[in-house]
Amino acid sequence: MNNQPENMEKKHKRLNELVDIKTLQEILDAFTTTTGLMANIVDVEGVSIFPRKGIKKCSQFCRIIYGLEGGKTRCQGAYKRAGKQAALFGEPYIFRCPSGLIEWAAPIVLDGEHVGTIICGQVLMWEPEEFFWIELRKMNQTITDDFEELFQAVGELPIVTGNQVQAAAYLLYVVANYIMKAGWENYEQSQEFARQRTLFHAEIENRKSLQNDQALEGPGFLIDENEILLQLEKNRSKAKAYLEGLITSLRYEAHQRVPLLQGKITELMVMLLRCIRRMGLELEPYLAINHETISQIYTSNSLESISVIASRGVDAYLERLEAVSQKPENPNVTMMLVYIENQYPHNLTVEEIAGSACLSPGYAGRIFKDQTGLSMMDYVLKVRIEKSKKLLLNPHYQIQAIAETVGYEDAGYFTKVFKKLEGITPTQFRKIHKR
């Protein structure tokens, strides 16, 4: 219970941080002018996010209730309960307030969390009859015994149909949530900008320290594709930190030159794609990430925003890799993988591989690609090339002999396949690793 006031303050503050209150107030005022209906936004505790002077825009009936001892607290409690119900159902919730008027609550939900409620109404849905006056007196007898003024204020209340109530409720629900979502996105972006600035300043201090200690004057920062691959295969959480460090270093090296950073980040995204290919994964989802990231980079004109876009691209890569790695293993696929491991030097067919698990080729192909991200024959190529890379490390083996060992009679065709998958020829691979 001790933390309740602090939590209320955080919720209220969060709503104020996420949206321009003045703009939202203007929209609600325009809504009131157009429809004649009052609208307000409250936090999860039922407290209005607008200044106290906003109460003047309420109906005379509500102003009287608010002025009575306990009236305001009673209304806020009703708004809190209605907001929870609206959030529970994910749509506007029509209710009768403690003083007897019809109102409705539309939930404001951000990132799956209920952060506020639009309250609208203070209306009647029928002409007051004798029973209404009796009920009105009964519902408010705990806060007043003078009903003459309240009864007069009822005459100012609008009478609306059920269809009008539903339409007004959904209109405010859509508008406010759209504005809040835009505000949330801006808030997240500002938080990311702040994080990137912190990383960048830390990098500057680190570079200064290194230069003072070691008098470093290097030729510029180089991206190491092999190190990126190692990080991706080893530990994804550490890979994020490593790649974030790369982005910060590239920004530092750009020296306020936007085109240079755009080029360097593009190079990084291309290297990430090459690493995915070397890992033997399906390229299409990562191509889409690259397309979106690189497109956004070249429409941005600030180093900070380019860093943020690059960071999001890296996150998309890592999330995709994590999703692929968490797929449960299918025992039938495992049987096919073992068969390929034992039979890869031979002329394998889809029918033979599927038959090793007693499955039809079509079904086997679908579950195989779902788990590995590759077709059966592409996976066979991957295994053959990985085996050949180990043999290439031994300088005594001839290229032709290696090709035959992994299932290729023609060394030229083997070289073509190797280059397609690795980006270099077997001879170039051997020279690089010899050094």
C-alpha positions as CSV (number, residue, x, y, z in Angstrom):
1,M,0.0,0.0,0.0
2,N,2.9,2.3,0.6
3,N,3.8,2.3,-3.1
4,Q,0.3,3.2,-4.4
5,P,0.7,7.0,-4.6
6,E,4.1,6.5,-6.3
7,N,2.6,4.1,-8.8
8,M,-0.3,6.5,-9.5
9,E,2.1,9.3,-10.1
10,K,4.1,7.1,-12.6
11,K,1.0,6.2,-14.6
12,H,-0.2,9.8,-14.7
13,K,3.3,11.0,-15.7
14,R,3.6,8.4,-18.4
15,L,0.4,9.5,-20.1
16,N,1.6,13.1,-20.0
17,E,5.0,12.1,-21.5
18,L,3.5,10.1,-24.3
19,V,1.2,12.7,-25.9
20,D,0.8,16.4,-26.3
21,I,-1.9,17.2,-23.8
22,K,-2.8,20.4,-25.5
23,T,-3.4,18.7,-28.8
24,L,-5.5,16.0,-27.2
25,Q,-7.6,18.6,-25.4
26,E,-8.2,20.5,-28.7
27,I,-9.4,17.3,-30.3
28,L,-11.8,16.5,-27.4
29,D,-13.1,20.1,-27.5
30,A,-13.8,19.8,-31.2
31,F,-15.6,16.5,-30.5
32,T,-17.7,18.3,-27.9
33,T,-18.5,21.2,-30.2
34,T,-19.5,18.8,-33.0
35,T,-21.5,16.3,-31.0
36,G,-22.6,18.2,-27.9
37,L,-21.1,15.4,-25.7
38,M,-18.5,16.0,-23.0
39,A,-15.3,14.0,-23.2
40,N,-12.4,13.5,-20.7
41,I,-9.3,11.3,-20.4
42,V,-8.4,9.8,-17.1
43,D,-5.5,7.6,-15.9
44,V,-5.9,4.1,-14.6
45,E,-7.0,5.5,-11.2
46,G,-9.8,7.5,-12.7
47,V,-8.0,10.9,-12.3
48,S,-8.3,13.4,-15.2
49,I,-5.0,14.0,-17.0
50,F,-6.1,17.6,-17.8
51,P,-5.8,20.7,-15.6
52,R,-8.4,21.3,-12.9
53,K,-10.0,24.1,-15.0
54,G,-11.2,21.4,-17.3
55,I,-14.1,20.7,-14.9
56,K,-15.8,23.9,-16.1
57,K,-16.4,22.1,-19.4
58,C,-18.5,19.4,-17.6
59,S,-22.2,19.5,-17.5
60,Q,-23.8,21.6,-14.7
61,F,-25.1,18.3,-13.2
62,C,-21.5,17.0,-12.8
63,R,-20.2,20.3,-11.5
64,I,-22.7,20.1,-8.7
65,I,-21.8,16.5,-7.9
66,Y,-18.0,17.3,-7.9
67,G,-18.7,20.2,-5.5
68,L,-20.3,17.9,-2.9
69,E,-18.2,16.2,-0.3
70,G,-17.3,12.7,-1.6
71,G,-18.8,13.3,-5.0
72,K,-15.5,13.7,-6.9
73,T,-14.0,10.6,-5.2
74,R,-17.1,8.6,-6.1
75,C,-16.9,9.6,-9.7
76,Q,-13.1,8.8,-10.0
77,G,-13.8,5.3,-8.5
78,A,-16.5,4.7,-11.1
79,Y,-14.1,5.8,-13.9
80,K,-11.4,3.5,-12.6
81,R,-13.8,0.5,-12.5
82,A,-15.2,1.3,-16.0
83,G,-11.7,1.7,-17.4
84,K,-10.7,-1.7,-16.1
85,Q,-13.9,-3.3,-17.7
86,A,-13.2,-1.6,-21.0
87,A,-9.6,-2.7,-21.0
88,L,-10.7,-6.3,-20.1
89,F,-13.0,-6.5,-23.1
90,G,-10.8,-4.3,-25.4
91,E,-13.7,-2.1,-26.5
92,P,-15.8,0.8,-25.2
93,Y,-17.8,0.0,-22.1
94,I,-21.2,1.7,-21.5
95,F,-22.1,2.2,-17.8
96,R,-24.3,4.2,-15.5
97,C,-22.4,6.5,-13.2
98,P,-23.1,6.6,-9.4
99,S,-25.2,9.7,-9.8
100,G,-27.5,8.1,-12.4
101,L,-26.2,9.4,-15.8
102,I,-25.2,7.3,-18.8
103,E,-21.5,7.4,-19.7
104,W,-19.0,5.2,-21.5
105,A,-15.4,4.3,-21.2
106,A,-13.0,3.6,-24.1
107,P,-9.7,2.0,-23.1
108,I,-6.3,3.4,-24.1
109,V,-3.9,0.5,-24.4
110,L,-0.2,0.7,-25.2
111,D,2.2,-2.2,-25.6
112,G,-0.5,-4.5,-24.1
113,E,-0.9,-2.3,-21.0
114,H,-3.9,-0.3,-20.0
115,V,-2.6,3.2,-19.4
116,G,-5.8,5.4,-19.4
117,T,-9.4,5.7,-20.3
118,I,-11.6,8.1,-22.4
119,I,-14.7,9.0,-20.4
120,C,-17.6,10.4,-22.4
121,G,-21.2,11.0,-21.9
122,Q,-23.1,12.6,-19.0
123,V,-26.2,12.0,-20.9
124,L,-29.7,10.5,-20.7
125,M,-31.0,7.8,-23.1
126,W,-34.7,8.6,-22.4
127,E,-37.0,11.4,-21.3
128,P,-37.0,11.6,-17.4
129,E,-40.1,9.9,-15.9
130,E,-41.4,9.6,-12.3
131,F,-39.2,6.6,-11.6
132,F,-36.1,8.4,-12.8
133,W,-36.6,11.2,-10.2
134,I,-37.1,8.6,-7.4
135,E,-34.0,6.7,-8.4
136,L,-31.9,9.9,-8.8
137,R,-32.8,10.9,-5.2
138,K,-32.0,7.5,-3.9
139,M,-28.6,7.2,-5.7
140,N,-27.4,10.6,-4.4
141,Q,-28.9,10.7,-0.9
142,T,-25.5,9.8,0.7
143,I,-23.9,13.0,-0.5
144,T,-26.7,15.6,-0.4
145,D,-30.3,16.2,0.8
146,D,-30.9,19.2,-1.4
147,F,-32.1,17.9,-4.8
148,E,-33.7,21.0,-6.3
149,E,-30.5,22.2,-8.0
150,L,-29.7,18.7,-9.3
151,F,-33.2,18.3,-10.7
152,Q,-32.9,21.6,-12.6
153,A,-29.5,20.6,-14.0
154,V,-31.0,17.4,-15.4
155,G,-32.9,19.6,-17.9
156,E,-29.7,20.7,-19.5
157,L,-28.5,17.1,-20.2
158,P,-28.7,15.8,-23.8
159,I,-30.8,12.8,-24.7
160,V,-29.1,10.5,-27.1
161,T,-30.0,7.2,-28.8
162,G,-28.2,3.9,-28.3
163,N,-26.7,4.1,-31.8
164,Q,-25.3,7.6,-31.1
165,V,-23.7,6.4,-27.9
166,Q,-22.0,3.4,-29.7
167,A,-20.8,5.6,-32.6
168,A,-19.4,8.3,-30.3
169,A,-17.7,5.7,-28.1
170,Y,-15.9,4.0,-31.0
171,L,-15.0,7.4,-32.6
172,L,-13.1,8.5,-29.5
173,Y,-11.7,5.0,-29.0
174,V,-10.1,5.0,-32.4
175,V,-8.9,8.6,-32.4
176,A,-7.4,8.6,-28.9
177,N,-5.6,5.3,-29.3
178,Y,-4.2,6.4,-32.7
179,I,-2.8,9.5,-31.1
180,M,-1.5,7.6,-28.1
181,K,0.2,5.0,-30.3
182,A,1.9,7.8,-32.2
183,G,3.0,9.3,-29.0
184,W,4.3,6.0,-27.7
185,E,6.4,5.5,-30.8
186,N,7.8,9.0,-30.5
187,Y,8.6,8.3,-26.8
188,E,10.3,5.0,-27.6
189,Q,12.3,6.7,-30.4
190,S,13.4,9.5,-28.0
191,Q,14.5,6.8,-25.5
192,E,16.5,5.1,-28.2
193,F,18.1,8.3,-29.3
194,A,19.1,8.9,-25.7
195,R,20.6,5.5,-25.5
196,Q,22.6,6.0,-28.7
197,R,23.9,9.3,-27.5
198,T,25.1,7.6,-24.3
199,L,26.8,4.9,-26.3
200,F,28.4,7.4,-28.6
201,H,29.8,9.6,-25.8
202,A,31.2,6.5,-24.1
203,E,32.9,5.6,-27.3
204,I,34.4,9.0,-27.6
205,E,35.8,8.8,-24.1
206,N,37.1,5.3,-24.8
207,R,38.9,6.5,-28.0
208,K,40.4,9.4,-26.1
209,S,41.7,7.1,-23.4
210,L,43.2,4.7,-25.9
211,Q,44.9,7.5,-27.8
212,N,46.3,9.0,-24.7
213,D,47.6,5.6,-23.4
214,Q,48.8,4.2,-26.7
215,A,49.0,7.1,-29.1
216,L,46.8,5.2,-31.5
217,E,46.3,6.7,-34.9
218,G,44.9,3.8,-36.9
219,P,43.8,3.8,-40.6
220,G,40.2,3.6,-39.7
221,F,37.7,1.1,-38.3
222,L,37.3,-2.2,-40.3
223,I,34.4,-4.6,-40.0
224,D,35.5,-8.2,-39.5
225,E,33.0,-10.5,-41.1
226,N,34.5,-13.6,-39.5
227,E,34.2,-12.1,-36.0
228,I,30.5,-11.2,-36.7
229,L,29.8,-14.8,-37.8
230,L,31.6,-16.1,-34.7
231,Q,29.5,-13.9,-32.4
232,L,26.2,-14.9,-34.1
233,E,27.0,-18.6,-33.8
234,K,28.4,-18.4,-30.2
235,N,26.2,-16.2,-28.0
236,R,23.2,-14.1,-29.3
237,S,23.1,-11.9,-26.2
238,K,26.8,-11.1,-26.5
239,A,26.3,-10.7,-30.3
240,K,23.9,-7.8,-29.7
241,A,26.4,-6.0,-27.5
242,Y,29.2,-6.6,-30.1
243,L,27.1,-5.4,-33.0
244,E,25.9,-2.3,-31.0
245,G,29.5,-1.6,-30.4
246,L,30.2,-1.8,-34.2
247,I,27.4,0.6,-34.9
248,T,28.8,3.1,-32.4
249,S,32.3,2.7,-33.7
250,L,31.2,3.3,-37.3
251,R,29.3,6.4,-36.2
252,Y,32.5,7.7,-34.5
253,E,34.5,7.0,-37.6
254,A,32.0,8.8,-39.8
255,H,33.0,12.2,-38.2
256,Q,29.6,13.9,-38.8
257,R,29.6,12.7,-42.4
258,V,26.1,11.2,-43.1
259,P,26.9,9.6,-46.5
260,L,29.9,7.8,-45.0
261,L,27.9,6.4,-42.1
262,Q,25.1,5.3,-44.6
263,G,27.7,3.5,-46.6
264,K,29.3,1.8,-43.6
265,I,26.0,0.6,-42.1
266,T,25.0,-0.7,-45.6
267,E,28.3,-2.7,-45.6
268,L,27.5,-4.0,-42.1
269,M,24.0,-5.2,-43.2
270,V,25.4,-6.9,-46.3
271,M,28.0,-8.7,-44.1
272,L,25.2,-9.8,-41.8
273,L,23.4,-11.3,-44.8
274,R,26.6,-13.1,-45.9
275,C,27.0,-14.5,-42.4
276,I,23.4,-15.9,-42.6
277,R,24.2,-17.5,-45.9
278,R,27.4,-19.1,-44.4
279,M,25.3,-20.4,-41.5
280,G,23.1,-22.2,-44.1
281,L,19.9,-20.4,-43.2
282,E,17.1,-19.3,-45.6
283,L,18.0,-15.8,-46.9
284,E,14.5,-14.5,-47.7
285,P,13.5,-13.2,-44.3
286,Y,16.9,-11.5,-43.8
287,L,16.7,-9.9,-47.3
288,A,13.5,-8.3,-46.2
289,I,15.2,-6.9,-43.1
290,N,18.1,-5.6,-45.1
291,H,15.7,-3.9,-47.7
292,E,13.7,-2.1,-45.0
293,T,16.8,-1.1,-42.9
294,I,18.9,0.2,-45.9
295,S,15.9,2.0,-47.4
296,Q,15.3,3.8,-44.1
297,I,19.0,4.7,-43.7
298,Y,19.1,6.5,-47.0
299,T,16.0,8.6,-46.2
300,S,17.5,9.8,-42.9
301,N,19.8,12.8,-42.6
302,S,21.2,12.5,-39.1
303,L,23.9,10.2,-37.7
304,E,21.7,9.6,-34.6
305,S,18.7,8.4,-36.5
306,I,20.8,6.2,-38.8
307,S,22.3,4.6,-35.7
308,V,18.8,3.9,-34.3
309,I,17.7,2.4,-37.6
310,A,20.8,0.2,-37.8
311,S,20.2,-1.0,-34.2
312,R,16.7,-2.0,-35.0
313,G,17.9,-3.9,-38.0
314,V,20.4,-5.8,-35.9
315,D,17.6,-6.6,-33.4
316,A,15.4,-7.9,-36.2
317,Y,18.3,-10.2,-37.3
318,L,18.8,-11.5,-33.7
319,E,15.1,-12.0,-33.1
320,R,14.8,-14.0,-36.3
321,L,17.8,-16.2,-35.4
322,E,16.4,-16.8,-31.9
323,A,13.1,-17.8,-33.4
324,V,14.7,-20.3,-35.8
325,S,16.9,-21.8,-33.0
326,Q,13.9,-22.4,-30.7
327,K,12.0,-24.5,-33.1
328,P,11.4,-28.0,-31.5
329,E,13.2,-30.8,-33.2
330,N,11.2,-33.2,-35.3
331,P,12.4,-36.8,-34.9
332,N,11.6,-37.5,-38.6
333,V,13.8,-34.5,-39.6
334,T,16.6,-35.8,-37.3
335,M,16.5,-39.2,-39.1
336,M,16.9,-37.4,-42.4
337,L,19.8,-35.3,-41.2
338,V,21.6,-38.4,-39.9
339,Y,21.0,-40.1,-43.3
340,I,22.4,-37.1,-45.2
341,E,25.4,-36.9,-42.8
342,N,26.2,-40.6,-43.7
343,Q,25.4,-40.5,-47.4
344,Y,26.3,-37.0,-48.6
345,P,29.2,-38.2,-50.9
346,H,26.6,-40.2,-53.0
347,N,24.1,-39.0,-55.6
348,L,21.3,-38.4,-53.1
349,T,17.7,-37.7,-54.2
350,V,14.8,-36.1,-52.4
351,E,13.0,-39.5,-52.6
352,E,15.8,-41.3,-51.0
353,I,16.2,-38.8,-48.1
354,A,12.4,-38.8,-47.5
355,G,12.4,-42.6,-47.6
356,S,15.0,-42.8,-44.8
357,A,12.2,-41.5,-42.5
358,C,9.4,-43.4,-44.3
359,L,7.8,-40.2,-45.5
360,S,6.4,-38.9,-48.8
361,P,8.8,-36.5,-50.5
362,G,6.3,-33.6,-50.4
363,Y,5.6,-33.8,-46.6
364,A,9.2,-34.6,-45.8
365,G,10.3,-31.5,-47.8
366,R,7.9,-29.2,-45.9
367,I,8.9,-30.3,-42.4
368,F,12.6,-30.4,-43.3
369,K,12.6,-26.8,-44.5
370,D,10.5,-25.7,-41.6
371,Q,13.1,-26.9,-39.1
372,T,16.3,-26.2,-41.0
373,G,15.4,-23.3,-43.1
374,L,16.7,-25.1,-46.2
375,S,15.4,-27.5,-48.8
376,M,16.8,-31.1,-48.6
377,M,19.2,-30.6,-51.6
378,D,20.4,-27.2,-50.4
379,Y,21.2,-28.8,-47.1
380,V,23.1,-31.6,-48.9
381,L,25.2,-28.9,-50.6
382,K,25.8,-27.2,-47.3
383,V,27.1,-30.4,-45.7
384,R,29.3,-31.1,-48.7
385,I,30.9,-27.7,-48.7
386,E,31.4,-27.7,-44.9
387,K,33.2,-31.1,-45.2
388,S,35.3,-29.8,-48.1
389,K,36.4,-26.8,-46.1
390,K,37.9,-29.1,-43.5
391,L,39.8,-31.0,-46.2
392,L,41.0,-27.8,-47.8
393,L,42.9,-26.9,-44.7
394,N,45.2,-29.8,-45.5
395,P,47.6,-28.6,-48.3
396,H,48.4,-32.1,-49.4
397,Y,44.9,-32.8,-50.8
398,Q,44.3,-31.8,-54.4
399,I,41.1,-29.9,-55.3
400,Q,40.0,-32.7,-57.6
401,A,40.5,-35.3,-54.9
402,I,38.5,-33.1,-52.4
403,A,35.7,-32.6,-54.9
404,E,35.4,-36.4,-55.4
405,T,35.5,-37.1,-51.7
406,V,32.5,-34.8,-51.0
407,G,30.5,-36.1,-54.0
408,Y,31.5,-34.1,-57.1
409,E,33.2,-35.8,-60.0
410,D,33.9,-32.5,-61.8
411,A,36.3,-30.2,-59.9
412,G,35.1,-27.2,-62.0
413,Y,31.5,-27.8,-60.9
414,F,32.6,-28.2,-57.3
415,T,34.4,-24.8,-57.5
416,K,31.3,-23.2,-58.9
417,V,29.1,-24.5,-56.1
418,F,31.7,-23.6,-53.5
419,K,32.0,-20.0,-54.7
420,K,28.2,-19.6,-54.8
421,L,27.9,-20.6,-51.2
422,E,31.1,-19.1,-49.8
423,G,31.8,-16.1,-52.0
424,I,35.3,-17.3,-52.9
425,T,36.8,-20.2,-54.7
426,P,38.3,-23.3,-52.9
427,T,41.8,-22.1,-53.9
428,Q,41.2,-18.6,-52.4
429,F,39.8,-20.2,-49.3
430,R,42.9,-22.3,-48.9
431,K,45.2,-19.3,-49.4
432,I,43.3,-17.2,-46.8
433,H,43.5,-19.9,-44.2
434,K,47.0,-20.8,-45.0
435,R,48.0,-17.2,-43.9
